[in-house]
Amino acid sequence: MTPFSDPMAVSGYAQRTARLVPGLADLHRMASVLLAEHASADARILVLGAGGGLELKAFAEMQPGWHFNGIDPSAEMLDLARTTLGKLAQRAHLHEGYIDSAPMGPFDGATCLLTLHFLQRDERLQTLKQIRMRLKSGASLVIAHHSFSSEDPARDIWLKRNAAFAAASGVPVAQAEGSIAAIKERLPVLSPQQDADLLREAGFTDIDLFYCAFTFKGWVARRP
């Protein structure tokens, strides 16, 4: 059973993620602000990795005229998203699957938060290309995920800092420290330079780093 299908893990997702990701609520607000730079008041937004519904709720509350298509491979996490959204769910169409399950749009903007670090480089590149295909010209893409150098000792220093933040946020110390090995073993993390280069290779321009919080980084880019 994966963490995104385990009932206990799913029910505690919001609280756990807020403890692990520095400034999570602010990240969602920043993403909404960045999307709104080039999206109209009645925009249609693509949200990849929408399970849980946290960013969907933040976007919907900040932009009452926006509508959303949310994509996630976990049915359990999509159920959680519906619960999180409550009455706001009427503005969101949720799809179980990966990027190829998303409508072709074209969309006025897109996000992919805390998701791409699960994907190997080639799959990540294809996902970014598929997102680009679904965006209107000039639309923004906002992404954020683990991104740090794979070289020792820099990698271990930042992973220890990330674990210390989690422990300071209420995660049990043993669990926080255990995340160091788990991230190294399970996540195909790229460096910030590699992540930015991948966005260019996928066809995006105007790539800017807007979020940097220990091992997490976030970029905004545009479809030409």
PEWO-V798972 format. One record per pair of residues at least 24 apart in sequence whose C-alpha atoms are under 10 Angstrom apart, sorted by sequence separation. I is the first residue (numbers start at 0). J is the second residue. If there is no record, write none. Layout:
BEGIN
{{I & J} {I & J}}
END
This chain:
BEGIN
{{30 & 54} {31 & 55} {34 & 58} {40 & 64} {41 & 65} {42 & 66} {43 & 67} {44 & 68} {45 & 69} {46 & 70} {47 & 71} {48 & 72} {49 & 73} {50 & 74} {51 & 75} {52 & 76} {56 & 80} {60 & 84} {63 & 87} {66 & 90} {67 & 91} {68 & 92} {69 & 93} {70 & 94} {71 & 95} {72 & 96} {73 & 97} {106 & 130} {109 & 133} {155 & 179} {158 & 182} {190 & 214} {191 & 215} {194 & 218} {195 & 219} {39 & 64} {40 & 65} {41 & 66} {42 & 67} {43 & 68} {44 & 69} {45 & 70} {46 & 71} {47 & 72} {48 & 73} {50 & 75} {51 & 76} {52 & 77} {55 & 80} {56 & 81} {59 & 84} {65 & 90} {66 & 91} {67 & 92} {68 & 93} {69 & 94} {70 & 95} {71 & 96} {72 & 97} {105 & 130} {106 & 131} {108 & 133} {109 & 134} {154 & 179} {155 & 180} {158 & 183} {191 & 216} {195 & 220} {27 & 53} {28 & 54} {31 & 57} {32 & 58} {35 & 61} {39 & 65} {40 & 66} {50 & 76} {51 & 77} {52 & 78} {53 & 79} {54 & 80} {55 & 81} {64 & 90} {65 & 91} {66 & 92} {67 & 93} {68 & 94} {69 & 95} {70 & 96} {71 & 97} {72 & 98} {103 & 129} {104 & 130} {105 & 131} {106 & 132} {107 & 133} {108 & 134} {188 & 214} {190 & 216} {191 & 217} {27 & 54} {30 & 57} {31 & 58} {35 & 62} {38 & 65} {49 & 76} {50 & 77} {51 & 78} {52 & 79} {53 & 80} {56 & 83} {57 & 84} {60 & 87} {63 & 90} {69 & 96} {70 & 97} {71 & 98} {98 & 125} {99 & 126} {103 & 130} {105 & 132} {106 & 133} {107 & 134} {108 & 135} {115 & 142} {116 & 143} {117 & 144} {191 & 218} {26 & 54} {27 & 55} {30 & 58} {31 & 59} {48 & 76} {49 & 77} {50 & 78} {51 & 79} {52 & 80} {55 & 83} {56 & 84} {59 & 87} {70 & 98} {72 & 100} {98 & 126} {101 & 129} {104 & 132} {105 & 133} {106 & 134} {107 & 135} {108 & 136} {114 & 142} {115 & 143} {116 & 144} {117 & 145} {155 & 183} {24 & 53} {27 & 56} {28 & 57} {29 & 58} {31 & 60} {32 & 61} {48 & 77} {50 & 79} {51 & 80} {52 & 81} {55 & 84} {56 & 85} {59 & 88} {69 & 98} {70 & 99} {71 & 100} {97 & 126} {98 & 127} {101 & 130} {103 & 132} {104 & 133} {105 & 134} {106 & 135} {107 & 136} {108 & 137} {109 & 138} {110 & 139} {111 & 140} {112 & 141} {113 & 142} {114 & 143} {115 & 144} {116 & 145} {154 & 183} {23 & 53} {24 & 54} {27 & 57} {28 & 58} {31 & 61} {32 & 62} {35 & 65} {49 & 79} {50 & 80} {51 & 81} {52 & 82} {53 & 83} {54 & 84} {70 & 100} {71 & 101} {98 & 128} {99 & 129} {103 & 133} {104 & 134} {105 & 135} {106 & 136} {107 & 137} {108 & 138} {109 & 139} {110 & 140} {111 & 141} {112 & 142} {113 & 143} {114 & 144} {115 & 145} {116 & 146} {23 & 54} {26 & 57} {27 & 58} {31 & 62} {49 & 80} {50 & 81} {51 & 82} {52 & 83} {53 & 84} {56 & 87} {59 & 90} {70 & 101} {98 & 129} {99 & 130} {102 & 133} {103 & 134} {104 & 135} {105 & 136} {107 & 138} {108 & 139} {109 & 140} {110 & 141} {111 & 142} {112 & 143} {113 & 144} {114 & 145} {115 & 146} {25 & 57} {28 & 60} {51 & 83} {52 & 84} {55 & 87} {56 & 88} {59 & 91} {69 & 101} {70 & 102} {98 & 130} {101 & 133} {106 & 138} {107 & 139} {108 & 140} {109 & 141} {110 & 142} {111 & 143} {112 & 144} {113 & 145} {24 & 57} {28 & 61} {50 & 83} {51 & 84} {52 & 85} {55 & 88} {68 & 101} {69 & 102} {105 & 138} {106 & 139} {107 & 140} {108 & 141} {109 & 142} {110 & 143} {111 & 144} {112 & 145} {68 & 102} {149 & 183} {55 & 90} {56 & 91} {98 & 133} {52 & 88} {55 & 91} {68 & 104} {154 & 190} {16 & 53} {145 & 182} {12 & 50} {13 & 51} {68 & 106} {149 & 187} {12 & 51} {13 & 52} {52 & 91} {67 & 106} {149 & 188} {11 & 51} {13 & 53} {69 & 109} {148 & 188} {149 & 189} {150 & 190} {9 & 50} {10 & 51} {12 & 53} {52 & 93} {67 & 108} {68 & 109} {69 & 110} {70 & 111} {145 & 186} {146 & 187} {147 & 188} {148 & 189} {149 & 190} {9 & 51} {65 & 107} {67 & 109} {145 & 187} {146 & 188} {147 & 189} {148 & 190} {50 & 93} {71 & 114} {145 & 188} {146 & 189} {147 & 190} {148 & 191} {49 & 93} {50 & 94} {144 & 188} {145 & 189} {146 & 190} {147 & 191} {148 & 192} {46 & 91} {49 & 94} {50 & 95} {144 & 189} {145 & 190} {146 & 191} {147 & 192} {148 & 193} {45 & 91} {49 & 95} {145 & 191} {146 & 192} {147 & 193} {3 & 50} {43 & 90} {44 & 91} {45 & 92} {46 & 93} {47 & 94} {48 & 95} {146 & 193} {147 & 194} {3 & 51} {43 & 91} {48 & 96} {146 & 194} {47 & 96} {48 & 97} {164 & 213} {47 & 97} {48 & 98} {144 & 194} {47 & 98} {161 & 212} {162 & 213} {46 & 98} {142 & 194} {161 & 213} {162 & 214} {45 & 98} {160 & 213} {161 & 214} {47 & 101} {159 & 213} {160 & 214} {161 & 215} {46 & 101} {55 & 110} {157 & 212} {158 & 213} {159 & 214} {45 & 101} {54 & 110} {142 & 198} {157 & 213} {158 & 214} {45 & 102} {54 & 111} {156 & 213} {157 & 214} {45 & 103} {54 & 112} {140 & 198} {156 & 214} {157 & 215} {45 & 104} {44 & 104} {45 & 105} {154 & 214} {43 & 104} {44 & 105} {45 & 106} {49 & 110} {43 & 105} {44 & 106} {45 & 107} {46 & 108} {47 & 109} {48 & 110} {49 & 111} {43 & 106} {44 & 107} {45 & 108} {46 & 109} {47 & 110} {48 & 111} {49 & 112} {140 & 203} {9 & 73} {12 & 76} {42 & 106} {43 & 107} {44 & 108} {45 & 109} {46 & 110} {47 & 111} {48 & 112} {49 & 113} {139 & 203} {10 & 75} {42 & 107} {43 & 108} {44 & 109} {45 & 110} {46 & 111} {47 & 112} {48 & 113} {49 & 114} {117 & 182} {139 & 204} {141 & 206} {143 & 208} {146 & 211} {9 & 75} {10 & 76} {13 & 79} {41 & 107} {42 & 108} {43 & 109} {44 & 110} {45 & 111} {46 & 112} {47 & 113} {48 & 114} {116 & 182} {137 & 203} {139 & 205} {140 & 206} {141 & 207} {142 & 208} {143 & 209} {144 & 210} {145 & 211} {146 & 212} {147 & 213} {148 & 214} {9 & 76} {12 & 79} {47 & 114} {48 & 115} {119 & 186} {120 & 187} {131 & 198} {137 & 204} {139 & 206} {141 & 208} {142 & 209} {143 & 210} {144 & 211} {145 & 212} {146 & 213} {147 & 214} {4 & 72} {8 & 76} {9 & 77} {38 & 106} {39 & 107} {47 & 115} {117 & 185} {118 & 186} {119 & 187} {120 & 188} {141 & 209} {142 & 210} {143 & 211} {145 & 213} {146 & 214} {147 & 215} {3 & 72} {4 & 73} {6 & 75} {9 & 78} {10 & 79} {38 & 107} {39 & 108} {116 & 185} {117 & 186} {118 & 187} {119 & 188} {120 & 189} {128 & 197} {132 & 201} {145 & 214} {146 & 215} {147 & 216} {3 & 73} {4 & 74} {5 & 75} {6 & 76} {9 & 79} {13 & 83} {37 & 107} {38 & 108} {116 & 186} {117 & 187} {118 & 188} {119 & 189} {124 & 194} {127 & 197} {128 & 198} {131 & 201} {132 & 202} {144 & 214} {145 & 215} {146 & 216} {2 & 73} {3 & 74} {4 & 75} {5 & 76} {37 & 108} {115 & 186} {116 & 187} {117 & 188} {123 & 194} {127 & 198} {130 & 201} {131 & 202} {144 & 215} {145 & 216} {146 & 217} {1 & 73} {3 & 75} {4 & 76} {35 & 107} {36 & 108} {115 & 187} {116 & 188} {125 & 197} {127 & 199} {128 & 200} {129 & 201} {131 & 203} {143 & 215} {144 & 216} {145 & 217} {3 & 76} {34 & 107} {35 & 108} {115 & 188} {116 & 189} {120 & 193} {124 & 197} {127 & 200} {128 & 201} {143 & 216} {144 & 217} {2 & 76} {3 & 77} {34 & 108} {115 & 189} {120 & 194} {123 & 197} {124 & 198} {127 & 201} {128 & 202} {142 & 216} {143 & 217} {144 & 218} {33 & 108} {34 & 109} {123 & 198} {124 & 199} {126 & 201} {127 & 202} {128 & 203} {142 & 217} {143 & 218} {34 & 110} {121 & 197} {124 & 200} {125 & 201} {127 & 203} {141 & 217} {142 & 218} {143 & 219} {31 & 108} {120 & 197} {124 & 201} {141 & 218} {142 & 219} {31 & 109} {116 & 194} {123 & 201} {124 & 202} {140 & 218} {141 & 219} {142 & 220} {30 & 109} {31 & 110} {47 & 126} {115 & 194} {140 & 219} {141 & 220} {30 & 110} {139 & 219} {140 & 220} {141 & 221} {30 & 111} {139 & 220} {140 & 221} {30 & 112} {138 & 220} {139 & 221} {140 & 222} {27 & 110} {47 & 130} {137 & 220} {138 & 221} {139 & 222} {46 & 130} {137 & 221} {138 & 222} {139 & 223} {27 & 112} {45 & 130} {136 & 221} {137 & 222} {138 & 223} {26 & 112} {135 & 221} {136 & 222} {137 & 223} {134 & 221} {135 & 222} {136 & 223} {45 & 133} {134 & 222} {135 & 223} {45 & 134} {133 & 222} {134 & 223} {44 & 134} {131 & 221} {132 & 222} {43 & 134} {131 & 222} {130 & 222} {131 & 223} {20 & 113} {44 & 138} {46 & 140} {44 & 139} {45 & 140} {46 & 141} {47 & 142} {44 & 140} {16 & 113} {38 & 135} {37 & 136} {38 & 137} {116 & 215} {37 & 137} {38 & 138} {37 & 138} {38 & 139} {36 & 138} {37 & 139} {113 & 215} {35 & 138} {36 & 139} {113 & 216} {34 & 138} {35 & 139} {113 & 217} {34 & 139} {112 & 217} {33 & 139} {34 & 140} {111 & 217} {33 & 140} {34 & 141} {33 & 141} {30 & 139} {110 & 219} {30 & 140} {31 & 141} {109 & 219} {30 & 141} {29 & 141} {30 & 142} {109 & 221} {30 & 143} {108 & 221} {108 & 222} {26 & 143} {20 & 144} {20 & 145} {21 & 161} {20 & 161} {19 & 161} {19 & 162} {21 & 164} {19 & 163} {20 & 164} {21 & 165} {19 & 164} {20 & 165} {18 & 164} {19 & 165} {18 & 165} {19 & 166} {21 & 168} {17 & 165} {18 & 166} {19 & 167} {20 & 168} {16 & 165} {18 & 167} {19 & 168} {15 & 165} {18 & 168} {19 & 169} {17 & 168} {18 & 169} {19 & 170} {18 & 170} {15 & 168} {15 & 169} {15 & 170} {19 & 175} {33 & 209} {30 & 209} {29 & 209} {30 & 210} {29 & 210} {26 & 209} {26 & 210} {37 & 221} {25 & 210} {33 & 218} {34 & 219} {33 & 219} {34 & 220} {30 & 217} {33 & 220} {34 & 221} {22 & 210} {30 & 218} {23 & 212} {30 & 219} {21 & 211} {22 & 212} {21 & 212} {26 & 217} {20 & 212} {21 & 213} {20 & 213} {21 & 214} {20 & 214} {21 & 215} {20 & 215}}
END
